Amino acid sequence: MCDGQAEMFKVFGVGARIRIIELLKERGPLGAKELAGLLGMTLPAVSQHLKVLRQAGLVRNKRMGYFIPYEVDPVALDQCRQVISKVCTCGCTDSCRVQDSSAVPSARAADELERLKKYEHDLQEELEKIRARIGEVEKG
């Protein structure tokens, strides 16, 4: 693994940074103050995390007067996904969250069913977001 890939894992080693990425993916561009409110963190702490994410190339920003919205760089996130897929040893093919319950003998059927339904719901939401984004891009 090259140093750049190792650095990526360090960036994702902080839960607040992962949550920032999730919020930006869910809600689109947000300012540091908005993120601080949503996360229940101080503005300086959020700003520091955004700085690390920006330096890693995972988020980008563009000043709009006094407002500086941050957004996820989808290309960079896809590159991260590819790196993780390469080092993943669970035998999955881009579906780490869905595992065969027979691999875990103690897995209860009800728990497995609920987990799978939750995953299905998450995938449906993601698909809706992708379709909306496709529509935006097609409209130009």
Legacy VTK file of the C-alpha trace (Angstrom):
# vtk DataFile Version 3.0
C-alpha trace
ASCII
DATASET POLYDATA
POINTS 140 float
0.000 0.000 0.000
1.405 3.380 -0.905
1.721 6.204 1.616
-1.185 8.088 0.035
-3.508 5.162 0.614
-2.306 4.797 4.206
-3.020 8.493 4.744
-6.548 7.976 3.442
-7.162 5.390 6.164
-5.875 7.860 8.769
-8.318 10.478 7.483
-11.213 8.036 7.862
-9.941 6.957 11.280
-11.883 9.787 12.927
-15.625 9.286 13.298
-16.451 12.985 12.976
-14.867 13.082 9.517
-16.922 10.121 8.373
-20.062 11.815 9.681
-19.130 15.034 7.825
-18.787 13.059 4.601
-22.151 11.377 5.252
-23.873 14.720 5.884
-22.405 16.277 2.752
-23.497 13.258 0.708
-27.011 13.348 2.177
-27.655 17.090 2.162
-25.341 18.495 -0.479
-23.097 21.517 0.058
-23.040 22.862 3.623
-21.093 25.531 5.451
-18.899 24.819 8.467
-21.379 26.533 10.789
-24.241 24.347 9.519
-22.129 21.224 9.937
-21.155 22.246 13.468
-24.820 22.612 14.387
-25.786 19.284 12.849
-22.886 17.489 14.508
-23.140 19.217 17.881
-19.501 20.243 17.625
-17.686 23.534 17.921
-17.016 25.504 14.764
-13.208 25.315 15.237
-13.361 21.511 15.569
-15.461 21.158 12.410
-13.176 23.585 10.562
-10.149 21.479 11.511
-11.816 18.288 10.255
-12.819 20.036 7.021
-9.230 21.177 6.563
-7.995 17.575 6.825
-10.712 16.333 4.457
-9.923 19.127 1.986
-6.178 18.386 2.115
-6.970 14.723 1.444
-9.010 15.811 -1.582
-12.250 14.295 -0.273
-14.132 17.581 0.008
-13.891 20.802 -1.916
-15.141 24.298 -1.298
-15.813 27.453 -3.235
-16.136 30.824 -1.574
-19.427 32.590 -2.234
-18.959 35.959 -0.569
-18.762 35.270 3.156
-20.272 31.807 2.767
-17.986 28.869 2.023
-19.978 25.742 1.186
-18.216 22.380 1.311
-19.155 19.423 -0.841
-17.953 15.874 -1.350
-15.684 15.135 -4.289
-17.415 12.044 -5.729
-14.395 11.026 -7.809
-12.154 11.004 -4.734
-14.708 8.976 -2.762
-14.934 6.457 -5.578
-11.147 6.135 -5.549
-11.328 5.461 -1.796
-13.959 2.792 -2.396
-11.693 1.145 -4.957
-8.758 1.108 -2.516
-10.892 -0.409 0.219
-12.261 -3.008 -2.195
-8.701 -4.041 -3.042
-7.684 -4.569 0.579
-10.966 -6.085 1.756
-10.542 -9.766 2.594
-14.145 -10.738 3.293
-14.593 -12.156 -0.224
-17.323 -9.722 -1.169
-17.810 -8.024 -4.486
-18.690 -4.467 -3.430
-21.356 -5.679 -1.011
-19.528 -6.013 2.309
-22.683 -5.252 4.208
-24.439 -8.366 2.896
-22.899 -11.547 4.187
-24.145 -15.092 4.098
-25.750 -15.765 7.493
-24.505 -19.362 7.369
-21.000 -17.937 7.840
-22.089 -16.799 11.309
-23.736 -19.807 12.992
-25.121 -17.739 15.857
-26.922 -15.317 13.541
-30.640 -15.312 14.262
-32.997 -15.271 11.299
-34.980 -12.269 12.594
-31.831 -10.200 13.090
-30.572 -11.192 9.660
-33.890 -10.269 8.039
-33.973 -6.876 9.737
-30.366 -6.157 8.752
-31.068 -7.074 5.129
-34.228 -4.942 5.001
-32.302 -1.980 6.412
-29.605 -2.484 3.783
-32.249 -2.705 1.047
-33.782 0.563 2.284
-30.352 2.266 2.302
-29.719 1.077 -1.255
-33.112 2.368 -2.411
-32.371 5.791 -0.911
-28.972 5.866 -2.587
-30.543 4.895 -5.915
-33.067 7.741 -5.603
-30.223 10.198 -4.980
-28.331 8.885 -7.993
-31.403 9.171 -10.204
-31.988 12.741 -9.012
-28.358 13.626 -9.723
-28.602 12.068 -13.198
-31.674 14.215 -13.857
-29.802 17.337 -12.746
-26.836 16.558 -14.968
-29.048 15.781 -17.959
-30.836 19.117 -17.556
-27.464 20.798 -17.643
LINES 1 141
140 0 1 2 3 4 5 6 7 8 9 10 11 12 13 14 15 16 17 18 19 20 21 22 23 24 25 26 27 28 29 30 31 32 33 34 35 36 37 38 39 40 41 42 43 44 45 46 47 48 49 50 51 52 53 54 55 56 57 58 59 60 61 62 63 64 65 66 67 68 69 70 71 72 73 74 75 76 77 78 79 80 81 82 83 84 85 86 87 88 89 90 91 92 93 94 95 96 97 98 99 100 101 102 103 104 105 106 107 108 109 110 111 112 113 114 115 116 117 118 119 120 121 122 123 124 125 126 127 128 129 130 131 132 133 134 135 136 137 138 139
